[in-house]
Amino acid sequence: MSEGTLPSTADILASTAILSPPDSAHKVVRLGEHLVAKYGEQVTLTEGQTMQYIAEHSKIPVPRVHATFTDQASQQTFIVMDFVHGETLANLLPKLTQSEKDDIGLLVRDALDKLRELPEPGYFGSIARGACSHGMFWSPDGPDPLMSGPFDSEAAFNEGLLRKLATTPDMAPSYLSFLRTLFTQAFSGHRTTLCHGDLQPKNIMVQRTGSKEDGTGSFTISLIDWETSGWYPEYWEYCHSIIMGRFKPEWLEMVDKILPVYGYEYALMQMIFHILYY
């Protein structure tokens, strides 16, 4: 692969510079000095399209996407994008001063504020009016628009979640009716915002760009791993950031400073996670 040209499928598959964990459902490989590719059967074109949309409509720091395609022979989807320098916030947190954590938190908050300012599209779902990409909306029987959307209203979005909950073992109709009442109270009147969907320290890249007079670092960030992103109710990002980071106390201290707090919605979302996954 020469400088300035995009890698072929063969180039990507031949790369041994693997950046993703061994147990990951997809692979991320480095391709020369400037590029990486994320690929696998569970990788979607939507993830790349979301990053392209964000780059075109905002200054939110995301990797620049150069190509997205599906290889018909292997049924794997590929996203070719810029290599992001730095470390994950997960690796950095134990080494940071409180002042540095606060500074990085401000950078993340600024990025999320910009994300939440993007114009509402008039539906709940993924980019380009696709189905919700989060696993909570997945059906083992194949695509089900009533469960995964896209949804024209928050009420329809709620019914999609309830439809998923109805598939769980031992879900009694009376308990589902009880949950519907809670949904009506807690999950209503929210605007649509573009959400990362899996905002946690491992998906925030941090690069040190210098030092301040007091010796603490100055930094830039980039948000990576947009596979569960989409247009969701405004509480979604906060709830999932807390749920996915509930065993990371340093992260929990940051979340309340970078996102609006939705306590009632979080409590109900944690109940939903308990029913679906625990």
C-alpha positions in Angstrom: 0.0 0.0 0.0 1.6 3.3 -1.1 1.3 6.6 0.7 -1.9 8.4 -0.2 -3.8 5.3 -1.4 -6.5 3.5 0.5 -5.8 -0.1 1.5 -7.5 -3.0 -0.3 -9.4 -5.7 1.5 -6.4 -8.0 1.1 -4.2 -5.3 2.7 -6.5 -5.0 5.7 -6.9 -8.8 6.2 -3.1 -9.2 6.0 -2.3 -6.7 8.7 -0.9 -8.2 11.9 -0.9 -4.8 13.7 -4.0 -5.6 15.7 -5.3 -2.9 18.1 -8.5 -4.5 19.3 -8.7 -6.9 22.3 -8.5 -10.6 21.5 -12.1 -11.2 22.7 -13.6 -8.4 20.6 -16.4 -9.2 18.2 -14.6 -7.2 15.6 -11.0 -6.4 14.6 -9.2 -3.1 14.5 -5.9 -3.1 12.7 -3.3 -0.4 11.9 -2.5 0.2 8.3 0.7 2.2 8.0 1.3 5.4 9.9 -2.0 7.2 9.4 -4.9 4.7 9.0 -6.7 1.9 10.8 -9.5 -0.4 9.7 -12.3 -1.7 11.8 -14.0 -4.8 10.4 -16.1 -7.8 11.1 -19.5 -9.4 10.5 -21.1 -7.3 13.2 -19.5 -4.0 12.0 -22.1 -1.9 10.2 -22.0 0.7 7.5 -24.1 2.8 9.8 -21.2 3.3 12.2 -19.1 4.8 9.5 -21.9 6.9 8.1 -22.6 8.3 11.6 -19.0 9.5 12.0 -19.1 11.0 8.5 -22.4 12.8 9.4 -20.9 14.2 12.6 -17.7 15.4 10.8 -19.8 17.1 8.1 -22.2 18.8 10.5 -20.1 19.7 13.5 -16.6 20.1 14.9 -17.0 17.2 17.3 -13.7 15.3 17.5 -14.3 11.9 15.7 -11.9 9.9 13.5 -12.0 10.9 9.9 -13.6 8.1 7.8 -12.1 7.5 4.4 -14.2 4.5 3.2 -16.9 2.1 4.3 -17.8 -1.0 2.4 -19.0 -4.6 2.8 -17.0 -7.5 1.2 -19.6 -9.8 -0.3 -17.3 -12.8 -0.2 -16.7 -12.7 3.5 -19.8 -10.8 4.5 -17.6 -8.5 6.6 -18.0 -4.8 6.8 -15.0 -2.5 6.8 -14.5 1.1 8.1 -11.2 2.7 7.0 -10.4 5.8 9.1 -7.6 7.9 10.6 -5.5 6.5 13.3 -6.1 8.4 16.5 -3.0 9.1 18.6 -3.0 8.9 22.4 -4.3 6.6 25.1 -7.8 5.7 26.1 -9.2 7.6 29.1 -9.5 4.2 30.8 -5.7 3.8 30.8 -5.1 7.4 31.7 -7.5 7.9 34.6 -5.3 6.4 37.3 -2.4 8.6 36.3 -4.2 12.0 36.1 -4.4 14.7 38.6 -7.8 16.0 39.6 -7.1 19.2 37.6 -6.3 17.1 34.5 -9.5 15.0 35.0 -11.5 18.2 35.2 -9.9 19.6 32.0 -10.6 16.4 30.1 -14.1 16.4 31.4 -14.7 19.8 30.0 -13.4 18.7 26.6 -15.8 15.7 26.7 -18.7 17.9 27.8 -18.0 20.4 25.0 -18.1 17.5 22.5 -21.4 16.2 23.9 -23.0 19.6 24.0 -22.2 20.0 20.3 -23.6 16.5 19.7 -26.8 17.4 21.5 -27.2 20.6 19.6 -27.5 18.9 16.2 -31.0 19.4 14.7 -33.5 16.8 15.6 -34.5 14.6 12.6 -38.1 13.9 13.6 -37.6 10.2 14.5 -35.8 7.9 16.9 -33.3 5.5 15.3 -30.0 5.4 13.6 -28.6 7.8 11.0 -30.5 8.0 7.7 -33.7 6.8 9.4 -32.4 3.3 10.1 -33.4 1.0 13.0 -32.0 1.5 16.5 -28.6 0.0 16.6 -28.3 -0.8 20.3 -28.6 -4.4 21.3 -31.6 -3.7 23.4 -33.6 -3.6 20.2 -32.2 -6.8 18.6 -34.6 -9.6 17.8 -33.4 -13.2 17.4 -36.1 -13.7 14.8 -34.7 -11.1 12.5 -35.5 -7.4 11.9 -38.7 -6.3 13.6 -39.6 -2.6 12.9 -42.1 -2.6 15.8 -39.2 -3.5 18.1 -36.2 -1.7 16.5 -37.7 1.2 14.6 -37.2 3.7 13.3 -39.9 5.3 15.5 -41.8 8.4 14.8 -42.5 9.2 18.5 -41.2 8.6 22.0 -44.4 6.6 22.7 -43.6 4.3 19.8 -40.0 4.1 20.9 -41.2 3.0 24.4 -43.4 0.3 22.8 -40.3 -1.0 21.0 -38.6 -1.4 24.3 -41.7 -3.0 25.9 -41.9 -5.4 22.9 -38.3 -6.5 23.6 -39.1 -6.9 27.3 -42.1 -9.1 26.4 -39.7 -11.6 24.8 -37.9 -12.3 28.1 -38.5 -15.5 30.0 -41.3 -15.4 32.6 -42.5 -11.9 31.7 -46.0 -11.8 33.0 -48.5 -9.6 31.2 -49.4 -7.9 34.5 -45.7 -7.0 35.1 -45.4 -5.7 31.5 -48.5 -3.6 32.1 -46.8 -2.2 35.3 -43.7 -1.4 33.3 -45.8 0.4 30.6 -47.2 2.6 33.4 -43.7 3.5 34.5 -42.6 4.2 31.0 -45.5 6.6 30.5 -44.4 8.5 33.6 -40.6 8.5 33.1 -40.1 8.2 29.4 -42.2 11.1 28.0 -41.6 14.6 26.8 -38.0 14.1 25.8 -36.4 15.6 22.7 -34.4 13.6 20.3 -30.6 13.9 20.5 -27.8 12.2 18.7 -26.1 9.9 21.2 -22.8 8.0 21.1 -24.6 5.2 23.0 -21.5 3.7 24.6 -19.8 6.6 26.2 -17.3 5.2 28.7 -13.5 5.7 29.3 -12.4 3.0 26.9 -14.1 4.9 24.0 -12.5 8.3 24.7 -9.0 8.8 23.2 -6.9 11.4 24.9 -3.7 12.9 23.6 -1.3 15.0 25.6 -0.4 18.1 23.6 1.8 19.9 26.1 2.1 21.2 29.6 0.7 24.1 31.5 2.8 26.4 33.8 1.8 24.3 36.8 3.1 21.2 35.2 -0.2 19.6 34.5 -1.0 18.4 31.0 -3.0 20.0 28.2 -5.0 17.6 26.1 -7.1 16.9 23.0 -9.8 14.1 22.8 -11.5 12.0 20.2 -14.6 9.9 20.6 -14.4 6.4 19.1 -16.5 3.3 18.7 -19.8 4.7 17.4 -21.5 1.3 16.8 -24.5 1.8 19.1 -25.0 5.5 18.2 -28.2 7.0 16.9 -31.0 9.4 17.6 -32.3 8.6 21.0 -34.3 10.4 23.8 -32.2 13.0 25.5 -31.8 10.9 28.7 -30.2 7.9 26.8 -26.5 9.1 26.9 -26.5 9.8 30.6 -28.3 6.5 31.5 -26.0 4.3 29.5 -22.8 6.2 30.5 -23.7 5.4 34.2 -24.8 1.8 33.6 -21.7 0.9 31.6 -19.4 2.7 34.0 -21.1 1.8 37.3 -18.0 0.0 38.5 -15.7 2.9 37.6 -15.9 5.4 40.4 -13.6 8.0 38.8 -15.7 7.9 35.7 -19.0 8.3 37.6 -17.6 11.4 39.2 -17.0 12.8 35.7 -20.4 11.9 34.2 -22.4 14.2 36.4 -20.2 17.1 35.3 -20.4 16.3 31.5 -24.0 15.4 31.0 -27.4 16.6 32.3 -28.6 14.2 35.1 -31.7 12.1 34.4 -32.1 10.3 37.7 -35.7 8.9 37.4 -34.9 7.7 33.8 -31.7 6.1 34.9 -33.4 4.1 37.7 -35.9 2.8 35.2 -33.3 2.1 32.6 -31.2 0.1 35.1 -34.3 -1.9 35.8 -34.6 -2.7 32.1 -31.0 -3.8 31.9 -31.6 -6.0 34.9 -34.5 -7.7 33.1 -32.7 -8.1 29.8 -29.1 -9.0 30.9 -28.7 -9.9 34.5 
